Structure formats: structure tokens, C-alpha cells
Amino acid sequence: MALGFGLQAILGFILGGALGKIQEILPLFIVMYGVFLTLGEVGPGATIVLTSSESFPTSIRGQCLGLIAAFGKAGAAIGTAVFAPILASYGDSVYKGNQAVFLIGSGFAAAGAISCWFIIPDISARLENEDEAWKKYLRDMGYEIQWGDEETKDPEGLRLDALRS
């Protein structure tokens, strides 16, 4: 996620800083803008929900993910409301407004990369034990739990990791 944010920030700063020269070569602008958008979806866009959901204990995961989703929606609404006045503040200069939007957006991508790198913990080792800890907690609190159906067998020939003819 940090790599996607970081690369998007670098490309966005290039686009914002040299927007006039890049726009003169339309195919170059189209390709660079396409890569810029792709970097936002490949790294952060693909992993933000996974990272958010796996960062919390199972017992409160749903509530915390809902809270994070609400912050994301609020940020999208605020961003949409803020960027229109930024563009309008440059008057008739569409070039300066677009340049400012690229530079500000790239600043947010850089902040995202720094946040991902330094703040988001490495949870890969903890995930393996999380479900077992949750089951133990439920048992200790007196809940009778059963995980899965131990009687039903998978159909012959069915494998989830490979196709069989």
C-alpha cells in the first residue's frame, strides 16, 4: 500500500509540476494520467479494506471497519466539496487550478505512504493466532461454540485450490 501511495505521489508531483509541458503531448498525458490513477487502485485501493479489517481484534472488527468506512466516506465528501473552490480560486486559469489539484492530491498520497510505512503495524504474525485467541476467550466466558461442521465431507473430486477433470 505504501508503495502504491508513494509512486502515485511521485507521478502526481511530476504531473503537477510539469503539467503545461506534459499536456502539450496529449498521448504522454493520457498514459501518465492513466498510470497515476492505476497506482491509486493497485496499491491503496486494493488493500485499504483488508488492512483496516485485519488491524482490529475479531470481537470489534465489524464496528471498527464501519467507523473507518464512515471516515472514508466523509473524506470523499469533504474532498469533493473542497476541490471545487480550489479550482474556482484560480479564476479563468484552468491550468493553475488543475496544477494545484494534482499537487495537493499528491501531497495527500505522500502522507498516505508515510502513514502506511510508519503507522500501520505488521499484523501477519498476529493473524495466525487471532482466531484461536478469540475462540479461547469465548470458551473462557462460558460460551459453547462449534466451528464448522465436522460430519459433512467434501464431495469427491472437489478441491478449492485446483481444478480436477
KEDREN-244210 format. One record per residue: x, y, z of N, C-alpha, C, CB in turn; residue number from 1. Coordinates in nm, 3 decimals, always signed. Glycine has a CB too. Layout:
<sites>
{site {X, Y, Z}, {X, Y, Z}, {X, Y, Z}, {X, Y, Z}, NUM};
...
</sites>
This chain:
<sites>
{site {+0.083, -0.118, +0.000}, {+0.000, +0.000, +0.000}, {+0.088, +0.125, +0.000}, {-0.095, -0.001, +0.121}, 1};
{site {+0.193, +0.123, +0.081}, {+0.283, +0.239, +0.085}, {+0.351, +0.260, -0.050}, {+0.389, +0.220, +0.195}, 2};
{site {+0.385, +0.151, -0.117}, {+0.448, +0.163, -0.249}, {+0.354, +0.228, -0.349}, {+0.492, +0.024, -0.300}, 3};
{site {+0.227, +0.185, -0.351}, {+0.130, +0.245, -0.442}, {+0.109, +0.393, -0.414}, {-0.003, +0.172, -0.431}, 4};
{site {+0.093, +0.427, -0.285}, {+0.079, +0.568, -0.248}, {+0.204, +0.648, -0.288}, {+0.054, +0.581, -0.096}, 5};
{site {+0.322, +0.592, -0.259}, {+0.446, +0.663, -0.287}, {+0.466, +0.688, -0.435}, {+0.562, +0.587, -0.232}, 6};
{site {+0.445, +0.584, -0.516}, {+0.460, +0.600, -0.660}, {+0.357, +0.696, -0.717}, {+0.450, +0.465, -0.730}, 7};
{site {+0.234, +0.690, -0.663}, {+0.131, +0.782, -0.709}, {+0.169, +0.926, -0.673}, {-0.005, +0.746, -0.648}, 8};
{site {+0.226, +0.946, -0.554}, {+0.268, +1.080, -0.514}, {+0.378, +1.133, -0.606}, {+0.318, +1.080, -0.369}, 9};
{site {+0.477, +1.050, -0.635}, {+0.587, +1.093, -0.722}, {+0.535, +1.130, -0.861}, {+0.693, +0.982, -0.734}, 10};
{site {+0.452, +1.043, -0.918}, {+0.398, +1.071, -1.051}, {+0.306, +1.194, -1.049}, {+0.321, +0.949, -1.105}, 11};
{site {+0.229, +1.210, -0.941}, {+0.142, +1.326, -0.930}, {+0.220, +1.456, -0.919}, {+0.052, +1.312, -0.811}, 12};
{site {+0.332, +1.455, -0.845}, {+0.416, +1.574, -0.837}, {+0.478, +1.607, -0.973}, {+0.526, +1.556, -0.732}, 13};
{site {+0.515, +1.504, -1.047}, {+0.568, +1.526, -1.182}, {+0.459, +1.586, -1.271}, {+0.621, +1.394, -1.244}, 14};
{site {+0.339, +1.527, -1.266}, {+0.228, +1.580, -1.347}, {+0.193, +1.722, -1.306}, {+0.105, +1.489, -1.333}, 15};
{site {+0.186, +1.748, -1.177}, {+0.152, +1.883, -1.130}, {+0.260, +1.985, -1.161}, {+0.126, +1.882, -0.982}, 16};
{site {+0.385, +1.945, -1.147}, {+0.494, +2.039, -1.170}, {+0.518, +2.071, -1.316}, {+0.619, +1.985, -1.111}, 17};
{site {+0.498, +1.975, -1.403}, {+0.527, +1.995, -1.545}, {+0.400, +1.980, -1.629}, {+0.634, +1.896, -1.594}, 18};
{site {+0.287, +2.018, -1.574}, {+0.159, +1.995, -1.640}, {+0.151, +2.059, -1.778}, {+0.046, +2.048, -1.553}, 19};
{site {+0.201, +2.182, -1.790}, {+0.195, +2.252, -1.919}, {+0.269, +2.177, -2.028}, {+0.252, +2.392, -1.905}, 20};
{site {+0.392, +2.136, -1.999}, {+0.473, +2.064, -2.098}, {+0.413, +1.927, -2.131}, {+0.617, +2.048, -2.047}, 21};
{site {+0.362, +1.860, -2.027}, {+0.305, +1.725, -2.048}, {+0.176, +1.732, -2.127}, {+0.280, +1.655, -1.913}, 22};
{site {+0.092, +1.834, -2.102}, {-0.033, +1.846, -2.175}, {-0.013, +1.879, -2.322}, {-0.120, +1.950, -2.112}, 23};
{site {+0.100, +1.935, -2.356}, {+0.128, +1.964, -2.497}, {+0.142, +1.836, -2.578}, {+0.255, +2.048, -2.509}, 24};
{site {+0.182, +1.727, -2.512}, {+0.194, +1.596, -2.579}, {+0.081, +1.510, -2.524}, {+0.338, +1.529, -2.554}, 25};
{site {-0.033, +1.515, -2.592}, {-0.155, +1.452, -2.541}, {-0.139, +1.303, -2.511}, {-0.265, +1.470, -2.639}, 26};
{site {-0.078, +1.222, -2.598}, {-0.063, +1.079, -2.563}, {+0.018, +1.058, -2.435}, {+0.003, +1.004, -2.678}, 27};
{site {+0.121, +1.140, -2.414}, {+0.201, +1.130, -2.292}, {+0.115, +1.160, -2.169}, {+0.322, +1.226, -2.298}, 28};
{site {+0.035, +1.265, -2.178}, {-0.053, +1.299, -2.065}, {-0.153, +1.188, -2.038}, {-0.127, +1.431, -2.093}, 29};
{site {-0.212, +1.132, -2.142}, {-0.311, +1.026, -2.123}, {-0.248, +0.904, -2.056}, {-0.372, +0.985, -2.259}, 30};
{site {-0.131, +0.865, -2.100}, {-0.064, +0.749, -2.040}, {-0.024, +0.779, -1.896}, {+0.062, +0.710, -2.122}, 31};
{site {+0.035, +0.895, -1.871}, {+0.078, +0.928, -1.735}, {-0.042, +0.939, -1.640}, {+0.157, +1.060, -1.734}, 32};
{site {-0.149, +1.000, -1.686}, {-0.268, +1.012, -1.603}, {-0.330, +0.874, -1.576}, {-0.371, +1.105, -1.669}, 33};
{site {-0.329, +0.788, -1.677}, {-0.379, +0.652, -1.659}, {-0.297, +0.574, -1.558}, {-0.380, +0.578, -1.792}, 34};
{site {-0.165, +0.587, -1.565}, {-0.078, +0.520, -1.468}, {-0.099, +0.580, -1.328}, {+0.071, +0.532, -1.510}, 35};
{site {-0.116, +0.711, -1.322}, {-0.143, +0.780, -1.195}, {-0.268, +0.723, -1.128}, {-0.159, +0.932, -1.217}, 36};
{site {-0.376, +0.710, -1.203}, {-0.500, +0.654, -1.147}, {-0.484, +0.507, -1.112}, {-0.616, +0.672, -1.247}, 37};
{site {-0.413, +0.432, -1.196}, {-0.392, +0.290, -1.170}, {-0.315, +0.268, -1.041}, {-0.319, +0.224, -1.287}, 38};
{site {-0.215, +0.349, -1.015}, {-0.136, +0.334, -0.892}, {-0.224, +0.354, -0.768}, {-0.020, +0.434, -0.891}, 39};
{site {-0.323, +0.439, -0.778}, {-0.414, +0.459, -0.665}, {-0.502, +0.338, -0.639}, {-0.499, +0.579, -0.689}, 40};
{site {-0.534, +0.264, -0.743}, {-0.621, +0.148, -0.726}, {-0.544, +0.020, -0.699}, {-0.706, +0.130, -0.850}, 41};
{site {-0.426, +0.005, -0.757}, {-0.349, -0.118, -0.741}, {-0.297, -0.133, -0.599}, {-0.233, -0.121, -0.840}, 42};
{site {-0.242, -0.029, -0.542}, {-0.189, -0.038, -0.406}, {-0.293, -0.007, -0.302}, {-0.071, +0.056, -0.390}, 43};
{site {-0.321, +0.120, -0.278}, {-0.414, +0.159, -0.172}, {-0.557, +0.111, -0.197}, {-0.414, +0.308, -0.157}, 44};
{site {-0.605, +0.124, -0.318}, {-0.744, +0.087, -0.345}, {-0.773, -0.060, -0.320}, {-0.779, +0.120, -0.487}, 45};
{site {-0.675, -0.145, -0.350}, {-0.695, -0.289, -0.335}, {-0.674, -0.338, -0.193}, {-0.603, -0.363, -0.427}, 46};
{site {-0.599, -0.265, -0.112}, {-0.563, -0.317, +0.020}, {-0.619, -0.240, +0.138}, {-0.417, -0.322, +0.032}, 47};
{site {-0.683, -0.128, +0.115}, {-0.726, -0.045, +0.227}, {-0.830, -0.115, +0.315}, {-0.782, +0.087, +0.176}, 48};
{site {-0.925, -0.183, +0.256}, {-1.028, -0.252, +0.335}, {-0.968, -0.371, +0.408}, {-1.146, -0.298, +0.246}, 49};
{site {-0.881, -0.445, +0.340}, {-0.816, -0.559, +0.403}, {-0.732, -0.515, +0.522}, {-0.729, -0.635, +0.302}, 50};
{site {-0.652, -0.412, +0.502}, {-0.568, -0.362, +0.610}, {-0.652, -0.311, +0.726}, {-0.477, -0.250, +0.560}, 51};
{site {-0.758, -0.240, +0.695}, {-0.845, -0.188, +0.800}, {-0.912, -0.300, +0.877}, {-0.950, -0.096, +0.741}, 52};
{site {-0.961, -0.399, +0.809}, {-1.035, -0.506, +0.877}, {-0.943, -0.596, +0.958}, {-1.112, -0.588, +0.776}, 53};
{site {-0.822, -0.620, +0.911}, {-0.732, -0.710, +0.981}, {-0.655, -0.642, +1.093}, {-0.636, -0.771, +0.884}, 54};
{site {-0.669, -0.512, +1.108}, {-0.596, -0.440, +1.212}, {-0.664, -0.445, +1.348}, {-0.577, -0.298, +1.171}, 55};
{site {-0.784, -0.500, +1.355}, {-0.859, -0.500, +1.480}, {-0.890, -0.641, +1.525}, {-0.988, -0.421, +1.464}, 56};
{site {-0.905, -0.660, +1.656}, {-0.942, -0.792, +1.707}, {-1.078, -0.835, +1.651}, {-0.946, -0.793, +1.860}, 57};
{site {-1.096, -0.965, +1.641}, {-1.219, -1.020, +1.584}, {-1.343, -0.967, +1.655}, {-1.217, -1.172, +1.590}, 58};
{site {-1.336, -0.949, +1.785}, {-1.454, -0.911, +1.861}, {-1.510, -0.774, +1.823}, {-1.421, -0.912, +2.008}, 59};
{site {-1.427, -0.683, +1.777}, {-1.475, -0.549, +1.743}, {-1.447, -0.513, +1.597}, {-1.412, -0.446, +1.834}, 60};
{site {-1.409, -0.610, +1.518}, {-1.368, -0.584, +1.379}, {-1.478, -0.517, +1.298}, {-1.328, -0.714, +1.312}, 61};
{site {-1.600, -0.565, +1.307}, {-1.709, -0.509, +1.229}, {-1.738, -0.364, +1.263}, {-1.835, -0.591, +1.248}, 62};
{site {-1.741, -0.333, +1.393}, {-1.768, -0.195, +1.434}, {-1.656, -0.101, +1.390}, {-1.785, -0.187, +1.587}, 63};
{site {-1.532, -0.145, +1.406}, {-1.419, -0.059, +1.368}, {-1.413, -0.040, +1.216}, {-1.288, -0.118, +1.419}, 64};
{site {-1.440, -0.144, +1.141}, {-1.441, -0.131, +0.996}, {-1.551, -0.035, +0.951}, {-1.459, -0.269, +0.929}, 65};
{site {-1.666, -0.041, +1.016}, {-1.774, +0.053, +0.986}, {-1.734, +0.196, +1.015}, {-1.899, +0.018, +1.064}, 66};
{site {-1.665, +0.217, +1.127}, {-1.618, +0.351, +1.162}, {-1.517, +0.402, +1.060}, {-1.556, +0.350, +1.303}, 67};
{site {-1.426, +0.316, +1.020}, {-1.326, +0.355, +0.920}, {-1.392, +0.386, +0.786}, {-1.220, +0.244, +0.903}, 68};
{site {-1.490, +0.304, +0.749}, {-1.563, +0.330, +0.623}, {-1.635, +0.464, +0.629}, {-1.663, +0.216, +0.595}, 69};
{site {-1.691, +0.497, +0.746}, {-1.759, +0.626, +0.761}, {-1.660, +0.742, +0.745}, {-1.828, +0.634, +0.900}, 70};
{site {-1.541, +0.728, +0.804}, {-1.439, +0.832, +0.786}, {-1.399, +0.844, +0.639}, {-1.315, +0.800, +0.872}, 71};
{site {-1.389, +0.733, +0.570}, {-1.356, +0.737, +0.428}, {-1.462, +0.808, +0.347}, {-1.338, +0.597, +0.376}, 72};
{site {-1.589, +0.779, +0.376}, {-1.698, +0.847, +0.304}, {-1.699, +0.996, +0.334}, {-1.834, +0.784, +0.340}, 73};
{site {-1.675, +1.031, +0.461}, {-1.670, +1.173, +0.498}, {-1.554, +1.242, +0.427}, {-1.657, +1.189, +0.652}, 74};
{site {-1.439, +1.176, +0.421}, {-1.324, +1.234, +0.350}, {-1.352, +1.255, +0.203}, {-1.203, +1.145, +0.365}, 75};
{site {-1.423, +1.161, +0.141}, {-1.458, +1.176, +0.000}, {-1.552, +1.295, -0.021}, {-1.524, +1.047, -0.054}, 76};
{site {-1.649, +1.309, +0.068}, {-1.742, +1.422, +0.057}, {-1.671, +1.555, +0.080}, {-1.857, +1.406, +0.158}, 77};
{site {-1.585, +1.560, +0.180}, {-1.511, +1.683, +0.209}, {-1.417, +1.716, +0.093}, {-1.431, +1.670, +0.342}, 78};
{site {-1.348, +1.615, +0.042}, {-1.258, +1.638, -0.071}, {-1.329, +1.691, -0.193}, {-1.186, +1.510, -0.106}, 79};
{site {-1.446, +1.634, -0.220}, {-1.525, +1.681, -0.334}, {-1.569, +1.825, -0.314}, {-1.648, +1.591, -0.355}, 80};
{site {-1.609, +1.857, -0.191}, {-1.655, +1.993, -0.163}, {-1.539, +2.094, -0.165}, {-1.725, +1.998, -0.027}, 81};
{site {-1.420, +2.052, -0.128}, {-1.307, +2.143, -0.118}, {-1.239, +2.169, -0.252}, {-1.205, +2.088, -0.020}, 82};
{site {-1.232, +2.069, -0.338}, {-1.158, +2.087, -0.463}, {-1.228, +2.181, -0.561}, {-1.136, +1.954, -0.528}, 83};
{site {-1.359, +2.189, -0.557}, {-1.428, +2.283, -0.647}, {-1.390, +2.428, -0.614}, {-1.582, +2.266, -0.635}, 84};
{site {-1.391, +2.470, -0.486}, {-1.344, +2.606, -0.457}, {-1.196, +2.629, -0.490}, {-1.368, +2.637, -0.311}, 85};
{site {-1.114, +2.526, -0.476}, {-0.973, +2.542, -0.512}, {-0.961, +2.574, -0.661}, {-0.893, +2.414, -0.477}, 86};
{site {-1.034, +2.498, -0.743}, {-1.032, +2.526, -0.887}, {-1.086, +2.665, -0.917}, {-1.114, +2.420, -0.963}, 87};
{site {-1.194, +2.703, -0.849}, {-1.257, +2.833, -0.874}, {-1.168, +2.948, -0.827}, {-1.393, +2.841, -0.802}, 88};
{site {-1.083, +2.925, -0.727}, {-0.999, +3.034, -0.675}, {-0.896, +3.082, -0.775}, {-0.930, +2.989, -0.548}, 89};
{site {-0.871, +3.005, -0.878}, {-0.774, +3.046, -0.980}, {-0.842, +3.119, -1.095}, {-0.700, +2.924, -1.033}, 90};
{site {-0.970, +3.147, -1.083}, {-1.043, +3.224, -1.183}, {-1.046, +3.156, -1.317}, {-0.982, +3.360, -1.198}, 91};
{site {-1.000, +3.226, -1.418}, {-1.003, +3.174, -1.554}, {-0.887, +3.082, -1.587}, {-1.005, +3.287, -1.652}, 92};
{site {-0.790, +3.069, -1.496}, {-0.673, +2.987, -1.523}, {-0.701, +2.841, -1.487}, {-0.552, +3.039, -1.445}, 93};
{site {-0.755, +2.767, -1.583}, {-0.784, +2.625, -1.563}, {-0.654, +2.549, -1.540}, {-0.861, +2.567, -1.684}, 94};
{site {-0.548, +2.593, -1.608}, {-0.417, +2.528, -1.594}, {-0.369, +2.534, -1.449}, {-0.313, +2.594, -1.686}, 95};
{site {-0.372, +2.652, -1.387}, {-0.325, +2.666, -1.248}, {-0.413, +2.587, -1.152}, {-0.324, +2.814, -1.206}, 96};
{site {-0.543, +2.585, -1.175}, {-0.633, +2.508, -1.089}, {-0.605, +2.359, -1.098}, {-0.778, +2.535, -1.127}, 97};
{site {-0.589, +2.308, -1.219}, {-0.556, +2.166, -1.237}, {-0.420, +2.131, -1.176}, {-0.557, +2.129, -1.386}, 98};
{site {-0.326, +2.222, -1.192}, {-0.194, +2.201, -1.135}, {-0.203, +2.194, -0.982}, {-0.097, +2.313, -1.178}, 99};
{site {-0.278, +2.282, -0.921}, {-0.294, +2.282, -0.776}, {-0.360, +2.154, -0.727}, {-0.377, +2.403, -0.731}, 100};
{site {-0.461, +2.107, -0.800}, {-0.529, +1.983, -0.761}, {-0.433, +1.864, -0.766}, {-0.650, +1.957, -0.853}, 101};
{site {-0.351, +1.856, -0.870}, {-0.252, +1.748, -0.878}, {-0.153, +1.755, -0.761}, {-0.176, +1.755, -1.012}, 102};
{site {-0.104, +1.874, -0.733}, {-0.005, +1.889, -0.627}, {-0.064, +1.859, -0.489}, {+0.054, +2.029, -0.629}, 103};
{site {-0.184, +1.906, -0.462}, {-0.248, +1.879, -0.333}, {-0.280, +1.731, -0.319}, {-0.377, +1.964, -0.318}, 104};
{site {-0.335, +1.672, -0.423}, {-0.365, +1.528, -0.420}, {-0.240, +1.445, -0.401}, {-0.436, +1.487, -0.548}, 105};
{site {-0.131, +1.485, -0.463}, {-0.005, +1.413, -0.448}, {+0.051, +1.429, -0.307}, {+0.098, +1.462, -0.550}, 106};
{site {+0.026, +1.544, -0.247}, {+0.065, +1.564, -0.107}, {-0.009, +1.468, -0.015}, {+0.038, +1.708, -0.064}, 107};
{site {-0.137, +1.448, -0.041}, {-0.214, +1.350, +0.037}, {-0.165, +1.208, +0.013}, {-0.364, +1.360, +0.003}, 108};
{site {-0.127, +1.177, -0.111}, {-0.073, +1.044, -0.140}, {+0.060, +1.023, -0.066}, {-0.053, +1.025, -0.292}, 109};
{site {+0.144, +1.126, -0.061}, {+0.270, +1.116, +0.013}, {+0.243, +1.096, +0.162}, {+0.356, +1.242, -0.009}, 110};
{site {+0.145, +1.168, +0.215}, {+0.108, +1.150, +0.357}, {+0.056, +1.008, +0.380}, {+0.001, +1.253, +0.399}, 111};
{site {-0.019, +0.955, +0.285}, {-0.067, +0.818, +0.295}, {+0.047, +0.718, +0.296}, {-0.161, +0.787, +0.181}, 112};
{site {+0.147, +0.740, +0.211}, {+0.262, +0.649, +0.205}, {+0.338, +0.650, +0.337}, {+0.356, +0.687, +0.090}, 113};
{site {+0.360, +0.769, +0.391}, {+0.431, +0.781, +0.519}, {+0.351, +0.715, +0.631}, {+0.459, +0.929, +0.552}, 114};
{site {+0.219, +0.738, +0.631}, {+0.134, +0.676, +0.734}, {+0.138, +0.524, +0.725}, {-0.011, +0.725, +0.719}, 115};
{site {+0.128, +0.472, +0.604}, {+0.131, +0.327, +0.586}, {+0.263, +0.268, +0.632}, {+0.106, +0.290, +0.439}, 116};
{site {+0.371, +0.334, +0.597}, {+0.503, +0.279, +0.627}, {+0.532, +0.280, +0.778}, {+0.609, +0.359, +0.554}, 117};
{site {+0.494, +0.390, +0.846}, {+0.534, +0.404, +0.985}, {+0.425, +0.372, +1.087}, {+0.582, +0.543, +1.008}, 118};
{site {+0.299, +0.379, +1.051}, {+0.192, +0.365, +1.150}, {+0.124, +0.229, +1.145}, {+0.089, +0.473, +1.130}, 119};
{site {+0.096, +0.178, +1.026}, {+0.025, +0.050, +1.016}, {+0.117, -0.063, +1.060}, {-0.026, +0.025, +0.870}, 120};
{site {+0.076, -0.140, +1.162}, {+0.164, -0.246, +1.212}, {+0.167, -0.367, +1.120}, {+0.120, -0.289, +1.352}, 121};
{site {+0.273, -0.445, +1.131}, {+0.282, -0.572, +1.059}, {+0.200, -0.673, +1.138}, {+0.431, -0.619, +1.042}, 122};
{site {+0.088, -0.712, +1.082}, {-0.004, -0.799, +1.156}, {+0.000, -0.943, +1.109}, {-0.145, -0.747, +1.143}, 123};
{site {+0.091, -0.975, +1.017}, {+0.092, -1.109, +0.960}, {+0.116, -1.217, +1.066}, {+0.199, -1.119, +0.852}, 124};
{site {+0.204, -1.194, +1.162}, {+0.230, -1.295, +1.266}, {+0.113, -1.307, +1.363}, {+0.357, -1.261, +1.343}, 125};
{site {+0.047, -1.197, +1.389}, {-0.064, -1.196, +1.484}, {-0.189, -1.262, +1.429}, {-0.096, -1.055, +1.525}, 126};
{site {-0.208, -1.257, +1.298}, {-0.331, -1.310, +1.238}, {-0.348, -1.459, +1.260}, {-0.332, -1.280, +1.090}, 127};
{site {-0.237, -1.531, +1.258}, {-0.247, -1.677, +1.275}, {-0.305, -1.714, +1.411}, {-0.109, -1.741, +1.259}, 128};
{site {-0.275, -1.636, +1.514}, {-0.321, -1.668, +1.649}, {-0.450, -1.597, +1.687}, {-0.214, -1.632, +1.747}, 129};
{site {-0.494, -1.502, +1.607}, {-0.610, -1.421, +1.643}, {-0.738, -1.503, +1.659}, {-0.633, -1.314, +1.538}, 130};
{site {-0.767, -1.592, +1.565}, {-0.889, -1.673, +1.574}, {-0.885, -1.766, +1.694}, {-0.909, -1.754, +1.447}, 131};
{site {-0.769, -1.826, +1.719}, {-0.758, -1.915, +1.835}, {-0.776, -1.838, +1.965}, {-0.622, -1.988, +1.835}, 132};
{site {-0.721, -1.719, +1.973}, {-0.737, -1.637, +2.094}, {-0.884, -1.600, +2.114}, {-0.651, -1.510, +2.085}, 133};
{site {-0.955, -1.570, +2.004}, {-1.097, -1.536, +2.011}, {-1.179, -1.655, +2.058}, {-1.147, -1.486, +1.875}, 134};
{site {-1.151, -1.773, +2.006}, {-1.222, -1.895, +2.048}, {-1.196, -1.924, +2.196}, {-1.178, -2.016, +1.962}, 135};
{site {-1.072, -1.908, +2.240}, {-1.039, -1.931, +2.381}, {-1.113, -1.831, +2.470}, {-0.887, -1.920, +2.403}, 136};
{site {-1.118, -1.706, +2.429}, {-1.190, -1.604, +2.506}, {-1.337, -1.641, +2.520}, {-1.176, -1.467, +2.439}, 137};
{site {-1.400, -1.683, +2.411}, {-1.541, -1.721, +2.416}, {-1.562, -1.840, +2.509}, {-1.593, -1.755, +2.276}, 138};
{site {-1.475, -1.940, +2.502}, {-1.487, -2.056, +2.591}, {-1.469, -2.014, +2.737}, {-1.382, -2.164, +2.554}, 139};
{site {-1.372, -1.927, +2.763}, {-1.347, -1.880, +2.900}, {-1.466, -1.801, +2.955}, {-1.220, -1.794, +2.904}, 140};
{site {-1.540, -1.737, +2.868}, {-1.657, -1.661, +2.912}, {-1.783, -1.746, +2.922}, {-1.681, -1.545, +2.816}, 141};
{site {-1.769, -1.875, +2.894}, {-1.881, -1.967, +2.912}, {-1.964, -1.994, +2.789}, {-1.967, -1.916, +3.016}, 142};
{site {-1.920, -1.950, +2.675}, {-1.996, -1.974, +2.552}, {-1.963, -2.113, +2.499}, {-1.965, -1.866, +2.445}, 143};
{site {-2.065, -2.187, +2.458}, {-2.047, -2.317, +2.394}, {-2.039, -2.290, +2.244}, {-2.165, -2.419, +2.430}, 144};
{site {-1.928, -2.319, +2.187}, {-1.909, -2.285, +2.046}, {-1.870, -2.408, +1.966}, {-1.803, -2.176, +2.030}, 145};
{site {-1.911, -2.406, +1.840}, {-1.871, -2.511, +1.746}, {-1.832, -2.440, +1.617}, {-1.987, -2.617, +1.722}, 146};
{site {-1.715, -2.470, +1.569}, {-1.666, -2.406, +1.448}, {-1.672, -2.505, +1.334}, {-1.522, -2.353, +1.468}, 147};
{site {-1.762, -2.483, +1.244}, {-1.773, -2.568, +1.126}, {-1.852, -2.695, +1.154}, {-1.637, -2.604, +1.074}, 148};
{site {-1.872, -2.771, +1.050}, {-1.946, -2.896, +1.055}, {-1.847, -3.009, +1.040}, {-2.057, -2.903, +0.945}, 149};
{site {-1.832, -3.089, +1.144}, {-1.731, -3.195, +1.141}, {-1.782, -3.325, +1.080}, {-1.681, -3.220, +1.281}, 150};
{site {-1.911, -3.332, +1.046}, {-1.967, -3.455, +0.992}, {-1.972, -3.455, +0.839}, {-2.105, -3.475, +1.046}, 151};
{site {-2.002, -3.342, +0.779}, {-2.016, -3.333, +0.635}, {-1.879, -3.339, +0.569}, {-2.090, -3.206, +0.596}, 152};
{site {-1.868, -3.421, +0.469}, {-1.743, -3.436, +0.395}, {-1.754, -3.362, +0.261}, {-1.709, -3.585, +0.372}, 153};
{site {-1.642, -3.314, +0.212}, {-1.640, -3.250, +0.081}, {-1.670, -3.354, -0.026}, {-1.504, -3.182, +0.055}, 154};
{site {-1.738, -3.314, -0.133}, {-1.765, -3.408, -0.242}, {-1.636, -3.458, -0.305}, {-1.854, -3.343, -0.349}, 155};
{site {-1.639, -3.579, -0.354}, {-1.523, -3.636, -0.423}, {-1.488, -3.550, -0.544}, {-1.551, -3.783, -0.465}, 156};
{site {-1.362, -3.529, -0.565}, {-1.316, -3.457, -0.683}, {-1.315, -3.305, -0.666}, {-1.402, -3.492, -0.798}, 157};
{site {-1.367, -3.254, -0.555}, {-1.371, -3.110, -0.535}, {-1.248, -3.066, -0.456}, {-1.500, -3.068, -0.463}, 158};
{site {-1.172, -2.980, -0.518}, {-1.059, -2.920, -0.450}, {-1.066, -2.771, -0.476}, {-0.922, -2.980, -0.498}, 159};
{site {-1.052, -2.692, -0.371}, {-1.064, -2.548, -0.387}, {-0.939, -2.485, -0.448}, {-1.092, -2.485, -0.254}, 160};
{site {-0.828, -2.553, -0.440}, {-0.706, -2.494, -0.492}, {-0.666, -2.545, -0.631}, {-0.594, -2.518, -0.396}, 161};
{site {-0.744, -2.632, -0.688}, {-0.711, -2.683, -0.821}, {-0.835, -2.739, -0.888}, {-0.601, -2.792, -0.812}, 162};
{site {-0.834, -2.742, -1.018}, {-0.944, -2.799, -1.095}, {-0.911, -2.945, -1.126}, {-0.970, -2.719, -1.225}, 163};
{site {-1.010, -3.028, -1.120}, {-0.991, -3.169, -1.149}, {-1.090, -3.210, -1.257}, {-1.008, -3.256, -1.021}, 164};
{site {-1.049, -3.289, -1.350}, {-1.141, -3.331, -1.456}, {-1.199, -3.467, -1.427}, {-1.071, -3.331, -1.591}, 165};
</sites>
